[in-house]
Amino acid sequence: MPEALQVAASYSECRRVARAAASNFYAAFYLLPRAKRDSLCALYAFMRLVDDVSDAAGDLAGKQQGLARWRAALDATVAGDTSGHRILPAFADTLRRCAIPPRYLHDLISGAEMDLSVASYATFDRLREYCYRVAGSVGLTCIHVFGFRDPRAPDLAEKLGVAFQLTNILRDLTRDFEMGRVYLPQEDLERYGCRPAELAGKNLTPALVQLLQFEAERAWRYYEEGAALVPLIERDSRAALWALARTYSSLLARIQARGYDVLSSRVRLPATEKLGILVRARLGGWSENNVLKERTGDRRRAGGALLGRRAG
């Protein structure tokens, strides 16, 4: 197959993988120009397939080997060999056109490896390292697709990725515990007198509420700093990033509005709310001053003191 046709077919496969995941990220892709949308689909497909290895059923050795194969495929792709998987020609094309440093993808794979070997985190510093690897690295790859010149952008992209991951951690406490993982730092559990086993039950104790509120406030701080990224990327990408930040911060605001009850059922955003965010972004009803969802009980607008708004 001629190279151009091979790359086109590979992008088609990447779009299929991204569409099948039906994630918040994929929905926001449609706010981007076609070329940038396809590039994010290629990145997402690679990341999705890596993540699937660590979350799939199977023994530890098999998963470790699977991640090692993806790391080898990444190195081979950078060297010009894209024969390892159907997504790799498009992935290689995206890495080249967007000048994405491969180390970000190696960091992502390292994060997936941590999920195989690390069941808990003693300190937030250690958890933050994990959040960078599985989410901050994603933000760093995305801004190369979005386009940026301001030297502040990478640090802000990393912070926004960490905010997204901290939100996911709060939402999925019970499910992660069932998989043998406790992401809340042990130092925080001890500070509030909580035991990891409490995450498996339905009893939301006052101490656990205080702990989750503390973790949510930490996530809001990352959102407030990271939201400053929106005006620093190319104009044709801002609506998509706005929609992502608005969606994830809305999820955190919903957790807060439920009194931090993430034990009785998984917190989700209604489809109508997600659609409303996308429509608002598409029609231009967004600005640098409303990136984040307004918090329950907080009359300030999304973005807080940093941007004169508040999070959500």
C-alpha positions in Angstrom: 0.0 0.0 0.0 1.4 3.4 -0.9 2.5 5.4 2.2 -0.2 8.1 1.8 -3.0 5.5 1.6 -1.5 3.6 4.6 -1.5 6.7 6.7 -5.0 7.5 5.7 -6.2 4.0 6.6 -4.3 4.3 9.9 -6.1 7.6 10.8 -9.4 5.9 10.0 -8.5 3.1 12.5 -7.5 5.7 15.1 -10.9 7.5 14.7 -12.6 4.1 15.2 -10.7 3.4 18.4 -11.4 6.9 19.8 -15.1 6.8 18.8 -15.6 3.3 20.4 -14.3 4.7 23.7 -17.0 7.3 23.7 -15.0 9.5 26.1 -15.3 13.2 27.0 -12.2 13.7 25.0 -13.6 12.4 21.8 -16.6 14.6 22.0 -14.5 17.7 22.3 -12.3 16.7 19.3 -15.2 17.8 17.0 -14.6 21.4 18.1 -11.2 21.2 16.3 -10.2 21.6 12.7 -10.1 18.2 10.9 -6.3 17.9 10.9 -6.0 18.6 14.7 -8.9 16.3 15.4 -7.3 13.5 13.5 -4.0 14.1 15.4 -5.7 13.9 18.7 -7.5 10.7 17.6 -4.1 9.2 16.8 -2.7 10.2 20.2 -5.8 8.9 22.0 -5.8 5.6 20.2 -2.2 5.0 21.3 -3.0 6.0 24.8 -6.2 4.0 24.9 -4.4 0.8 23.8 -1.7 1.3 26.4 -4.2 1.9 29.1 -6.2 -1.2 28.1 -3.2 -3.4 28.9 -3.0 -2.4 32.5 -6.8 -2.6 33.1 -7.5 -5.8 31.2 -7.8 -9.2 32.9 -4.7 -11.3 33.1 -1.6 -12.0 35.1 0.9 -9.4 36.1 3.7 -10.8 33.9 1.5 -10.8 30.9 0.5 -7.2 31.4 4.1 -6.1 32.0 5.1 -7.8 28.7 2.2 -6.1 27.0 3.4 -2.6 28.1 6.9 -3.5 27.2 5.7 -4.3 23.7 4.0 -0.9 23.4 7.2 0.8 24.7 9.2 -1.0 22.0 6.6 -0.1 19.4 6.9 3.6 20.4 10.7 3.4 20.0 10.3 1.6 16.7 7.8 4.2 15.5 10.1 7.1 16.3 12.8 5.2 14.4 10.5 4.9 11.3 9.1 1.4 11.7 5.3 1.5 12.0 4.5 -2.1 11.2 3.6 -3.1 14.8 0.0 -2.0 14.7 -2.6 -0.4 12.4 -2.6 2.9 14.4 1.1 3.5 14.3 1.4 5.1 10.8 -1.0 7.8 11.9 0.6 8.0 15.3 4.0 8.5 13.7 2.6 11.1 11.3 1.2 13.0 14.3 4.4 12.9 16.3 6.3 14.2 13.3 3.9 17.0 12.2 3.2 18.3 15.8 6.8 17.8 17.0 5.7 15.9 20.1 8.6 14.7 22.3 8.5 10.9 22.6 9.4 11.2 26.2 5.9 12.2 27.1 4.6 8.9 25.7 7.3 7.0 27.6 6.1 8.8 30.7 2.5 7.7 30.0 3.6 4.1 29.7 5.5 4.4 33.0 2.3 5.5 34.6 0.5 2.4 33.3 3.4 0.4 34.7 2.8 2.0 38.1 -0.8 0.8 38.1 0.7 -2.8 37.9 3.2 -2.4 40.7 1.9 0.4 43.0 -1.3 -0.2 45.0 -1.2 2.8 47.2 0.7 6.1 47.7 2.2 7.3 50.9 2.3 11.0 50.1 0.8 13.4 47.7 4.2 14.1 46.1 4.2 10.4 45.1 0.6 10.6 43.8 1.3 13.7 41.9 4.1 11.9 40.1 1.6 9.2 39.0 -0.9 11.9 38.0 1.7 13.6 35.8 2.5 10.3 34.1 -1.0 9.2 33.3 -2.6 12.7 32.7 -0.1 15.5 32.8 1.8 13.9 30.0 -1.4 13.7 28.0 -1.8 17.5 28.4 1.7 18.1 27.2 1.1 16.0 24.1 -2.2 17.8 23.4 -0.8 21.3 23.5 1.6 20.4 20.7 -1.5 19.6 18.6 -3.4 22.7 19.8 -0.3 24.9 19.1 1.3 27.2 21.5 4.2 29.7 21.8 4.0 31.0 25.3 6.7 29.2 27.5 4.1 29.0 30.4 1.9 26.6 28.4 3.6 23.3 29.2 3.5 23.8 33.0 -0.2 24.9 32.8 -1.0 21.9 30.6 0.5 19.6 33.1 -1.5 21.2 36.0 -4.7 20.9 34.1 -4.0 17.2 33.4 -3.3 16.6 37.1 -6.7 18.3 37.9 -8.5 16.0 35.5 -6.8 12.9 37.1 -7.6 14.0 40.7 -11.2 14.4 39.6 -11.2 10.8 38.2 -9.6 9.5 41.4 -12.4 11.0 43.5 -15.1 9.7 41.2 -13.7 6.2 41.0 -12.7 5.6 44.6 -14.9 2.5 45.1 -14.2 0.9 41.7 -10.4 1.4 42.2 -10.5 -0.1 45.7 -12.2 -3.2 44.2 -9.3 -3.4 41.8 -6.9 -3.3 44.7 -5.8 0.4 44.2 -6.1 3.2 46.8 -5.0 6.5 45.2 -5.8 8.8 48.2 -2.5 9.5 49.9 -1.9 7.5 53.0 -0.7 10.6 54.8 -4.2 12.2 54.1 -6.1 9.1 55.2 -4.2 9.2 58.5 -4.6 12.9 59.0 -8.4 12.5 58.9 -8.6 9.2 60.7 -9.9 7.2 57.8 -9.1 3.6 56.7 -8.8 2.5 53.1 -11.5 -0.2 53.8 -14.1 2.6 54.2 -13.9 3.2 50.5 -15.5 -0.2 49.9 -18.7 0.5 51.9 -21.7 2.8 51.6 -21.2 4.6 54.9 -20.0 8.2 54.2 -18.6 9.1 57.6 -18.0 12.7 58.7 -14.3 12.1 58.7 -14.4 10.7 55.1 -16.4 13.7 53.9 -13.7 16.0 55.4 -11.0 14.0 53.6 -12.8 14.1 50.3 -13.4 17.8 50.6 -9.7 18.3 51.3 -8.8 16.3 48.1 -11.4 18.2 46.1 -10.0 21.6 47.2 -6.6 20.4 46.1 -8.1 19.5 42.6 -9.8 22.9 42.4 -6.4 24.6 43.0 -5.0 22.8 40.0 -8.0 23.7 37.9 -7.7 27.4 38.8 -4.0 27.5 37.8 -4.4 25.3 34.7 -7.4 27.2 33.3 -5.0 30.0 32.4 -3.8 27.7 29.5 -6.9 28.4 27.4 -5.8 31.8 26.0 -2.3 30.6 25.5 -3.0 28.0 22.8 -3.9 28.7 19.1 -7.3 30.3 18.7 -8.9 27.5 16.7 -8.2 25.1 19.6 -9.5 27.1 22.5 -13.1 26.0 22.3 -12.1 22.4 22.5 -9.9 22.9 25.5 -12.5 25.1 27.2 -15.1 22.2 26.7 -12.7 19.7 28.3 -11.9 21.9 31.3 -15.6 22.8 31.7 -16.7 19.1 31.5 -14.2 17.8 34.1 -14.6 20.7 36.5 -18.4 20.2 36.2 -17.9 16.6 37.3 -15.9 17.8 40.3 -18.6 20.4 41.1 -21.3 17.6 40.9 -19.2 15.5 43.4 -19.2 18.5 45.7 -22.9 19.1 45.2 -23.6 15.5 46.3 -21.9 16.1 49.6 -18.9 14.1 48.3 -21.0 10.9 48.2 -18.9 8.9 45.7 -19.6 5.6 47.5 -23.3 4.9 46.8 -23.1 5.3 43.0 -20.6 6.6 40.4 -21.0 10.3 39.8 -21.7 11.2 36.2 -22.6 14.2 34.2 -26.0 13.9 32.5 -25.8 13.7 28.7 -27.8 16.9 28.4 -25.2 18.8 30.5 -22.3 17.4 28.4 -24.2 18.3 25.2 -24.9 21.8 26.6 -21.2 22.4 27.2 -20.3 21.3 23.6 -23.1 23.4 22.1 -21.9 26.4 24.1 -18.4 25.9 23.0 -19.4 25.5 19.4 -21.6 28.7 19.4 -18.9 30.8 21.1 -20.6 31.0 24.4 -17.3 30.6 26.3 -14.6 33.0 27.4 -11.4 33.0 29.4 -13.6 34.1 32.3 -15.9 31.1 32.4 -13.6 28.2 31.8 -14.5 26.4 35.0 -17.9 25.4 36.5 -19.1 27.5 39.4 -18.7 25.6 42.6 -21.5 24.8 44.9 -21.7 27.5 47.6 -19.1 29.6 45.9 -20.4 32.7 44.2 -17.2 33.5 42.5 -17.0 32.6 38.8 -14.9 29.7 37.6 -11.2 30.4 37.9 -11.1 32.1 41.3 -8.6 34.8 42.0 -6.3 33.7 39.3 -8.6 34.6 36.4 -11.4 36.5 38.1 -13.7 33.5 37.9 -14.0 30.1 39.5 -13.8 26.4 38.8 -16.1 24.0 37.0 
